[in-house]
Amino acid sequence: MLPDALLAFLHYLSIFGLVGALTAEAVVLRPGMTPSILARLMRYDAVYFLMAILTLGTGVGRLLMSPKGLAFYMTNPWFHAKIGLFVLIALLSIKPTLTFFRWKKQARRLPDFVPLPAELAKTRRWVMLEAHLLIFLPLCAALMARGIGMG
């Protein structure tokens, strides 16, 4: 039971880190951005990526080591909804990340570069979409853990 509890702890910790990094991105994606804030945004996105990988890794660990057994999850519709939602959010995060890489490249050439307000707003909408979808992951997890919808 201790390994399962420690994996759960690490899973939750990585989720909190993921939410914190995504929130930080949303906060700084506003008009009035400066080159230093842009550099910070790049770090937030790197942390977001790392936390997503840790969340996925600890989730897989929990899946494989769960006292409930693999069969519980493989037949659970909410497990599949949760994984599908996680993948959707990951796919949605590609667009902002590619935009951030482009901005970083421009900032290397032009040290005073900051994105235009319209581009900031467009990118922030993508990040906010991720954040709003992220809210449904704990619902899927709660329904999944309780076996709701299973035979």
DRENSE-428191 format. One record per residue: residue number from 1; x, y, z of N, C-alpha, C in turn. Coordinates in steps of 0.001 Angstrom, whole numbers, plus 500000, padded with zeros to 6 digits. Layout:
! DRENSE-428191
+-------+--------+--------+--------+--------+--------+--------+--------+--------+--------+
! bamar !   n_c1 !   n_c2 !   n_c3 !  ca_c1 !  ca_c2 !  ca_c3 !   c_c1 !   c_c2 !   c_c3 !
+-------+--------+--------+--------+--------+--------+--------+--------+--------+--------+
!   NUM !      X !      Y !      Z !      X !      Y !      Z !      X !      Y !      Z !
...
+-------+--------+--------+--------+--------+--------+--------+--------+--------+--------+
! end
This chain:
! DRENSE-428191
+-------+--------+--------+--------+--------+--------+--------+--------+--------+--------+
! bamar !   n_c1 !   n_c2 !   n_c3 !  ca_c1 !  ca_c2 !  ca_c3 !   c_c1 !   c_c2 !   c_c3 !
+-------+--------+--------+--------+--------+--------+--------+--------+--------+--------+
!     1 ! 500806 ! 498795 ! 500000 ! 500000 ! 500000 ! 500000 ! 500852 ! 501275 ! 500000 !
!     2 ! 502019 ! 501223 ! 500615 ! 502871 ! 502408 ! 500669 ! 503295 ! 502873 ! 499278 !
!     3 ! 503731 ! 501977 ! 498386 ! 504086 ! 502454 ! 497036 ! 502913 ! 503125 ! 496326 !
!     4 ! 501707 ! 502574 ! 496506 ! 500524 ! 503182 ! 495886 ! 500268 ! 504573 ! 496463 !
!     5 ! 500426 ! 504710 ! 497769 ! 500220 ! 506019 ! 498415 ! 501266 ! 507024 ! 497954 !
!     6 ! 502521 ! 506587 ! 497836 ! 503577 ! 507498 ! 497383 ! 503370 ! 507904 ! 495921 !
!     7 ! 502945 ! 506955 ! 495092 ! 502649 ! 507291 ! 493696 ! 501476 ! 508265 ! 493616 !
!     8 ! 500469 ! 508041 ! 494454 ! 499325 ! 508964 ! 494481 ! 499794 ! 510361 ! 494862 !
!     9 ! 500634 ! 510454 ! 495890 ! 501175 ! 511736 ! 496325 ! 501929 ! 512430 ! 495184 !
!    10 ! 502820 ! 511690 ! 494510 ! 503587 ! 512264 ! 493406 ! 502683 ! 512640 ! 492237 !
!    11 ! 501652 ! 511844 ! 492009 ! 500696 ! 512142 ! 490941 ! 499975 ! 513458 ! 491237 !
!    12 ! 499481 ! 513595 ! 492458 ! 498783 ! 514827 ! 492835 ! 499720 ! 516028 ! 492803 !
!    13 ! 500939 ! 515842 ! 493278 ! 501920 ! 516920 ! 493272 ! 502212 ! 517388 ! 491845 !
!    14 ! 502359 ! 516447 ! 490925 ! 502617 ! 516826 ! 489531 ! 501403 ! 517509 ! 488914 !
!    15 ! 500203 ! 517080 ! 489303 ! 498985 ! 517739 ! 488814 ! 498938 ! 519180 ! 489310 !
!    16 ! 499255 ! 519392 ! 490581 ! 499266 ! 520760 ! 491116 ! 500295 ! 521614 ! 490383 !
!    17 ! 501457 ! 521043 ! 490098 ! 502480 ! 521759 ! 489336 ! 501999 ! 522104 ! 487941 !
!    18 ! 501316 ! 521163 ! 487316 ! 500769 ! 521385 ! 485972 ! 499751 ! 522531 ! 485978 !
!    19 ! 498852 ! 522495 ! 486942 ! 497836 ! 523549 ! 487053 ! 498498 ! 524898 ! 487347 !
!    20 ! 499493 ! 524895 ! 488218 ! 500197 ! 526140 ! 488545 ! 500905 ! 526729 ! 487331 !
!    21 ! 501584 ! 525880 ! 486568 ! 502296 ! 526371 ! 485385 ! 501328 ! 526886 ! 484328 !
!    22 ! 500213 ! 526171 ! 484135 ! 499222 ! 526616 ! 483151 ! 498594 ! 527947 ! 483595 !
!    23 ! 498343 ! 528069 ! 484874 ! 497794 ! 529328 ! 485412 ! 498792 ! 530469 ! 485213 !
!    24 ! 500056 ! 530201 ! 485473 ! 501089 ! 531231 ! 485286 ! 501146 ! 531674 ! 483825 !
!    25 ! 501036 ! 530726 ! 482898 ! 501020 ! 531088 ! 481478 ! 499850 ! 532023 ! 481175 !
!    26 ! 498665 ! 531662 ! 481669 ! 497478 ! 532480 ! 481407 ! 497630 ! 533884 ! 481989 !
!    27 ! 498253 ! 533977 ! 483151 ! 498420 ! 535276 ! 483813 ! 499335 ! 536196 ! 483009 !
!    28 ! 500433 ! 535667 ! 482471 ! 501392 ! 536539 ! 481782 ! 501046 ! 536777 ! 480309 !
!    29 ! 500119 ! 536005 ! 479756 ! 499730 ! 536205 ! 478350 ! 498724 ! 537351 ! 478248 !
!    30 ! 499200 ! 538549 ! 478504 ! 498349 ! 539746 ! 478503 ! 499103 ! 540907 ! 477870 !
!    31 ! 498360 ! 541891 ! 477428 ! 499030 ! 543101 ! 476923 ! 499947 ! 543680 ! 478008 !
!    32 ! 501012 ! 544301 ! 477562 ! 501975 ! 544858 ! 478507 ! 503127 ! 543902 ! 478766 !
!    33 ! 503179 ! 542826 ! 477986 ! 504273 ! 541884 ! 478143 ! 505599 ! 542587 ! 477855 !
!    34 ! 506613 ! 542195 ! 478598 ! 507962 ! 542719 ! 478403 ! 508875 ! 541557 ! 477998 !
!    35 ! 510072 ! 541852 ! 477516 ! 511003 ! 540761 ! 477194 ! 511296 ! 539838 ! 478385 !
!    36 ! 511366 ! 540381 ! 479572 ! 511633 ! 539532 ! 480745 ! 510436 ! 538638 ! 481062 !
!    37 ! 509239 ! 539154 ! 480875 ! 508042 ! 538331 ! 481085 ! 507967 ! 537242 ! 480014 !
!    38 ! 508356 ! 537573 ! 478807 ! 508381 ! 536585 ! 477732 ! 509351 ! 535450 ! 478075 !
!    39 ! 510492 ! 535781 ! 478624 ! 511459 ! 534757 ! 479040 ! 510872 ! 533882 ! 480143 !
!    40 ! 510139 ! 534509 ! 481060 ! 509488 ! 533760 ! 482145 ! 508425 ! 532816 ! 481584 !
!    41 ! 507697 ! 533283 ! 480571 ! 506678 ! 532457 ! 479920 ! 507293 ! 531173 ! 479371 !
!    42 ! 508473 ! 531293 ! 478790 ! 509161 ! 530107 ! 478255 ! 509465 ! 529109 ! 479377 !
!    43 ! 509853 ! 529621 ! 480534 ! 510130 ! 528731 ! 481679 ! 508835 ! 528089 ! 482176 !
!    44 ! 507759 ! 528864 ! 482228 ! 506470 ! 528302 ! 482652 ! 506041 ! 527175 ! 481723 !
!    45 ! 506250 ! 527367 ! 480420 ! 505840 ! 526339 ! 479473 ! 506703 ! 525086 ! 479624 !
!    46 ! 507973 ! 525260 ! 479914 ! 508852 ! 524109 ! 480151 ! 508411 ! 523346 ! 481406 !
!    47 ! 508045 ! 524078 ! 482448 ! 507552 ! 523444 ! 483680 ! 506232 ! 522723 ! 483390 !
!    48 ! 505367 ! 523362 ! 482612 ! 504088 ! 522744 ! 482243 ! 504329 ! 521410 ! 481534 !
!    49 ! 505262 ! 521399 ! 480588 ! 505585 ! 520171 ! 479868 ! 506126 ! 519108 ! 480826 !
!    50 ! 507057 ! 519492 ! 481679 ! 507635 ! 518559 ! 482636 ! 506558 ! 517991 ! 483566 !
!    51 ! 505684 ! 518849 ! 484056 ! 504625 ! 518386 ! 484957 ! 503641 ! 517465 ! 484229 !
!    52 ! 503373 ! 517740 ! 482957 ! 502494 ! 516856 ! 482181 ! 503133 ! 515478 ! 482038 !
!    53 ! 504433 ! 515432 ! 481777 ! 505145 ! 514155 ! 481663 ! 505130 ! 513417 ! 483002 !
!    54 ! 505390 ! 514139 ! 484087 ! 505358 ! 513519 ! 485420 ! 503954 ! 513037 ! 485779 !
!    55 ! 502943 ! 513817 ! 485413 ! 501559 ! 513411 ! 485664 ! 501250 ! 512122 ! 484912 !
!    56 ! 501638 ! 512087 ! 483659 ! 501409 ! 510885 ! 482853 ! 502185 ! 509690 ! 483418 !
!    57 ! 503441 ! 509908 ! 483739 ! 504268 ! 508822 ! 484272 ! 503765 ! 508270 ! 485589 !
!    58 ! 503420 ! 509150 ! 486505 ! 502904 ! 508681 ! 487796 ! 501519 ! 508063 ! 487629 !
!    59 ! 500751 ! 508564 ! 486674 ! 499439 ! 507964 ! 486393 ! 499584 ! 506546 ! 485862 !
!    60 ! 500526 ! 506339 ! 484959 ! 500782 ! 504988 ! 484442 ! 501266 ! 504084 ! 485577 !
!    61 ! 502128 ! 504623 ! 486414 ! 502591 ! 503851 ! 487572 ! 501445 ! 503443 ! 488475 !
!    62 ! 500547 ! 504347 ! 488716 ! 499388 ! 504042 ! 489560 ! 498498 ! 503003 ! 488890 !
!    63 ! 498342 ! 503132 ! 487592 ! 497530 ! 502180 ! 486832 ! 498096 ! 500765 ! 486972 !
!    64 ! 499404 ! 500643 ! 486814 ! 500038 ! 499322 ! 486834 ! 500173 ! 498733 ! 488236 !
!    65 ! 500235 ! 499601 ! 489251 ! 500444 ! 499118 ! 490621 ! 499189 ! 499212 ! 491489 !
!    66 ! 498075 ! 499559 ! 490899 ! 496860 ! 499789 ! 491672 ! 496335 ! 498518 ! 492332 !
!    67 ! 495918 ! 498638 ! 493576 ! 495289 ! 497500 ! 494238 ! 493975 ! 497089 ! 493544 !
!    68 ! 493373 ! 498002 ! 492806 ! 492117 ! 497695 ! 492114 ! 492333 ! 496775 ! 490920 !
!    69 ! 493530 ! 496769 ! 490410 ! 493844 ! 495911 ! 489280 ! 493592 ! 496600 ! 487945 !
!    70 ! 494339 ! 496171 ! 486959 ! 494270 ! 496748 ! 485617 ! 492883 ! 496582 ! 484991 !
!    71 ! 492236 ! 495466 ! 485257 ! 490914 ! 495198 ! 484669 ! 489892 ! 496260 ! 485084 !
!    72 ! 490011 ! 496746 ! 486325 ! 489086 ! 497779 ! 486791 ! 489138 ! 499007 ! 485885 !
!    73 ! 490353 ! 499419 ! 485531 ! 490520 ! 500619 ! 484721 ! 490192 ! 500384 ! 483247 !
!    74 ! 490586 ! 499245 ! 482738 ! 490390 ! 498971 ! 481308 ! 488909 ! 498846 ! 480935 !
!    75 ! 488074 ! 498516 ! 481907 ! 486636 ! 498393 ! 481646 ! 485845 ! 499601 ! 482160 !
!    76 ! 486562 ! 500599 ! 482648 ! 485908 ! 501761 ! 483261 ! 485764 ! 502881 ! 482222 !
!    77 ! 484520 ! 503263 ! 481870 ! 484344 ! 504305 ! 480852 ! 484936 ! 505652 ! 481268 !
!    78 ! 484973 ! 505942 ! 482568 ! 485502 ! 507225 ! 483031 ! 487021 ! 507270 ! 482953 !
!    79 ! 487658 ! 506103 ! 483059 ! 489104 ! 506044 ! 482835 ! 489404 ! 506445 ! 481393 !
!    80 ! 488644 ! 505893 ! 480467 ! 488861 ! 506211 ! 479049 ! 488538 ! 507677 ! 478750 !
!    81 ! 487503 ! 508206 ! 479398 ! 487170 ! 509630 ! 479228 ! 488302 ! 510500 ! 479773 !
!    82 ! 488841 ! 510116 ! 480923 ! 489928 ! 510881 ! 481553 ! 491174 ! 510873 ! 480667 !
!    83 ! 491538 ! 509712 ! 480154 ! 492711 ! 509622 ! 479285 ! 492469 ! 510403 ! 477991 !
!    84 ! 491279 ! 510271 ! 477428 ! 490945 ! 511006 ! 476207 ! 491026 ! 512512 ! 476414 !
!    85 ! 490525 ! 512965 ! 477553 ! 490571 ! 514396 ! 477873 ! 492011 ! 514864 ! 478075 !
!    86 ! 492825 ! 514052 ! 478740 ! 494232 ! 514389 ! 478941 ! 494944 ! 514515 ! 477590 !
!    87 ! 494665 ! 513582 ! 476696 ! 495280 ! 513622 ! 475356 ! 494804 ! 514855 ! 474595 !
!    88 ! 493509 ! 515169 ! 474681 ! 492979 ! 516359 ! 474008 ! 493677 ! 517622 ! 474510 !
!    89 ! 493831 ! 517743 ! 475814 ! 494499 ! 518912 ! 476386 ! 495952 ! 518963 ! 475908 !
!    90 ! 496614 ! 517809 ! 475877 ! 497999 ! 517761 ! 475389 ! 498080 ! 518221 ! 473936 !
!    91 ! 497136 ! 517777 ! 473122 ! 497128 ! 518184 ! 471710 ! 496866 ! 519682 ! 471573 !
!    92 ! 495965 ! 520205 ! 472399 ! 495679 ! 521647 ! 472364 ! 496888 ! 522467 ! 472804 !
!    93 ! 497726 ! 521904 ! 473647 ! 498892 ! 522645 ! 474148 ! 499986 ! 522787 ! 473090 !
!    94 ! 499903 ! 522024 ! 472017 ! 500936 ! 522099 ! 470975 ! 500958 ! 523481 ! 470331 !
!    95 ! 499797 ! 524019 ! 470012 ! 499718 ! 525324 ! 469335 ! 500387 ! 526434 ! 470156 !
!    96 ! 500027 ! 526612 ! 471433 ! 500717 ! 527655 ! 472207 ! 502220 ! 527405 ! 472323 !
!    97 ! 502619 ! 526155 ! 472526 ! 504038 ! 525852 ! 472664 ! 504802 ! 526206 ! 471393 !
!    98 ! 504259 ! 525880 ! 470242 ! 504911 ! 526246 ! 468983 ! 504992 ! 527769 ! 468832 !
!    99 ! 503946 ! 528445 ! 469265 ! 503947 ! 529912 ! 469234 ! 505034 ! 530451 ! 470158 !
!   100 ! 505165 ! 529865 ! 471356 ! 506197 ! 530301 ! 472295 ! 507590 ! 530090 ! 471703 !
!   101 ! 507803 ! 528964 ! 471024 ! 509106 ! 528712 ! 470381 ! 509393 ! 529762 ! 469308 !
!   102 ! 508366 ! 530120 ! 468557 ! 508537 ! 531146 ! 467514 ! 508895 ! 532479 ! 468158 !
!   103 ! 508207 ! 532817 ! 469244 ! 508497 ! 534062 ! 469943 ! 509921 ! 534057 ! 470502 !
!   104 ! 510334 ! 532916 ! 471035 ! 511687 ! 532804 ! 471589 ! 512731 ! 533031 ! 470495 !
!   105 ! 512474 ! 532468 ! 469343 ! 513383 ! 532645 ! 468205 ! 513454 ! 534122 ! 467795 !
!   106 ! 512289 ! 534784 ! 467754 ! 512261 ! 536206 ! 467411 ! 512967 ! 537036 ! 468480 !
!   107 ! 512813 ! 536658 ! 469728 ! 513439 ! 537396 ! 470828 ! 514956 ! 537261 ! 470795 !
!   108 ! 515455 ! 536150 ! 470286 ! 516914 ! 535997 ! 470149 ! 517456 ! 536963 ! 469095 !
!   109 ! 516673 ! 537172 ! 468033 ! 517113 ! 538092 ! 466969 ! 516888 ! 539544 ! 467351 !
!   110 ! 515780 ! 539789 ! 468033 ! 515417 ! 541153 ! 468447 ! 515228 ! 541166 ! 469962 !
!   111 ! 516214 ! 541587 ! 470724 ! 516139 ! 541519 ! 472190 ! 514934 ! 542238 ! 472798 !
!   112 ! 514383 ! 543241 ! 472124 ! 513236 ! 543970 ! 472659 ! 511905 ! 543423 ! 472147 !
!   113 ! 511927 ! 542258 ! 471498 ! 510710 ! 541699 ! 470913 ! 509684 ! 541363 ! 471989 !
!   114 ! 508450 ! 541751 ! 471718 ! 507287 ! 541275 ! 472468 ! 506181 ! 541012 ! 471446 !
!   115 ! 505368 ! 540010 ! 471677 ! 504291 ! 539703 ! 470733 ! 503253 ! 540822 ! 470680 !
!   116 ! 502604 ! 540921 ! 469550 ! 501528 ! 541903 ! 469399 ! 500343 ! 541517 ! 470289 !
!   117 ! 499574 ! 542514 ! 470761 ! 498430 ! 542217 ! 471634 ! 497447 ! 541210 ! 471037 !
!   118 ! 497203 ! 541285 ! 469734 ! 496264 ! 540343 ! 469110 ! 496798 ! 538916 ! 469176 !
!   119 ! 498105 ! 538775 ! 468991 ! 498702 ! 537436 ! 469052 ! 498719 ! 536907 ! 470490 !
!   120 ! 498934 ! 537796 ! 471442 ! 498858 ! 537404 ! 472856 ! 497452 ! 536908 ! 473187 !
!   121 ! 496451 ! 537651 ! 472745 ! 495059 ! 537293 ! 473034 ! 494697 ! 535952 ! 472412 !
!   122 ! 495112 ! 535743 ! 471180 ! 494815 ! 534484 ! 470494 ! 495468 ! 533304 ! 471222 !
!   123 ! 496706 ! 533469 ! 471622 ! 497431 ! 532401 ! 472317 ! 496833 ! 532165 ! 473701 !
!   124 ! 496437 ! 533237 ! 474363 ! 495816 ! 533100 ! 475685 ! 494510 ! 532317 ! 475587 !
!   125 ! 493760 ! 532496 ! 474502 ! 492513 ! 531727 ! 474328 ! 492803 ! 530228 ! 474285 !
!   126 ! 493875 ! 529841 ! 473610 ! 494253 ! 528422 ! 473569 ! 494582 ! 527910 ! 474971 !
!   127 ! 495355 ! 528695 ! 475718 ! 495737 ! 528296 ! 477074 ! 494500 ! 528227 ! 477969 !
!   128 ! 493599 ! 529175 ! 477819 ! 492376 ! 529165 ! 478628 ! 491482 ! 527971 ! 478274 !
!   129 ! 491458 ! 527586 ! 477015 ! 490707 ! 526395 ! 476620 ! 491280 ! 525165 ! 477329 !
!   130 ! 492593 ! 525052 ! 477347 ! 493233 ! 523957 ! 478076 ! 492822 ! 523987 ! 479552 !
!   131 ! 492881 ! 525167 ! 480143 ! 492565 ! 525311 ! 481566 ! 491120 ! 524941 ! 481860 !
!   132 ! 490216 ! 525349 ! 480989 ! 488799 ! 525040 ! 481216 ! 488514 ! 523555 ! 481044 !
!   133 ! 489185 ! 522913 ! 480126 ! 489007 ! 521467 ! 479964 ! 489640 ! 520702 ! 481125 !
!   134 ! 490729 ! 521229 ! 481646 ! 491429 ! 520591 ! 482761 ! 490520 ! 520426 ! 483981 !
!   135 ! 489562 ! 521324 ! 484130 ! 488635 ! 521277 ! 485254 ! 487861 ! 519961 ! 485287 !
!   136 ! 487632 ! 519358 ! 484126 ! 486825 ! 518138 ! 484067 ! 487612 ! 516868 ! 484394 !
!   137 ! 488938 ! 516951 ! 484451 ! 489731 ! 515768 ! 484784 ! 489435 ! 515241 ! 486192 !
!   138 ! 489356 ! 516095 ! 487221 ! 489027 ! 515553 ! 488546 ! 487624 ! 514929 ! 488606 !
!   139 ! 486690 ! 515448 ! 487817 ! 485356 ! 514838 ! 487767 ! 485453 ! 513421 ! 487203 !
!   140 ! 486166 ! 513286 ! 486089 ! 486366 ! 511949 ! 485509 ! 487063 ! 511034 ! 486509 !
!   141 ! 488058 ! 511562 ! 487218 ! 488806 ! 510758 ! 488191 ! 487903 ! 510299 ! 489339 !
!   142 ! 487058 ! 511192 ! 489839 ! 486162 ! 510828 ! 490937 ! 485146 ! 509775 ! 490502 !
!   143 ! 484580 ! 509950 ! 489318 ! 483626 ! 508968 ! 488806 ! 484320 ! 507629 ! 488528 !
!   144 ! 485524 ! 507709 ! 488010 ! 486309 ! 506505 ! 487722 ! 486618 ! 505744 ! 489007 !
!   145 ! 487120 ! 506439 ! 490010 ! 487542 ! 505784 ! 491257 ! 486381 ! 505085 ! 491961 !
!   146 ! 485184 ! 505566 ! 491734 ! 484006 ! 505001 ! 492393 ! 483291 ! 503956 ! 491533 !
!   147 ! 483831 ! 503719 ! 490348 ! 483254 ! 502696 ! 489480 ! 481906 ! 503073 ! 488890 !
!   148 ! 481624 ! 504377 ! 488828 ! 480349 ! 504845 ! 488278 ! 480284 ! 504452 ! 486793 !
!   149 ! 479166 ! 503891 ! 486383 ! 478964 ! 503542 ! 484972 ! 479493 ! 502186 ! 484577 !
!   150 ! 479982 ! 501463 ! 485546 ! 480481 ! 500121 ! 485235 ! 479369 ! 499101 ! 485486 !
!   151 ! 479156 ! 498256 ! 484504 ! 478185 ! 497142 ! 484540 ! 477346 ! 497111 ! 485703 !
+-------+--------+--------+--------+--------+--------+--------+--------+--------+--------+
! end
